[in-house]
Amino acid sequence: MSSLLVIFLLAGIAWFWFDSVRAKEVATQAASQACQTIHAQLLDQTVSLKRLRLIRNRQGRIQFQRSYDFELSLDRQIRSGGRVILLAQVISSVQLDSDDGTTIL
């Protein structure tokens, strides 16, 4: 019985890892598209996981909400921040910070 529990635990860890890799790919694509929209450069061509939590979606199901941070530059000299928020694998919002306030796409 304990070997079955170990198998389920390992399967759960593998699922979480693959789900996290796919979510990071989605967030990176969203950040890249947002930067292209405003003619900015996505610095380091990557995003980093800032927050992971469980929340309920509109149907009441519990899902992972991930918040990824990234950096961008409009003039190649000053760095600005941004974030992509995903609910499961779906983009919930993309936010770009600027000197005059946050722009939400």
Beta strands, then each sheet from edge to edge (+ up, - down):
strand 1: 41-56
strand 2: 62-73
strand 3: 79-87
strand 4: 90-98
strand 5: 101-104
sheet 1: 1+ 2- 3+ 4- 5+
end
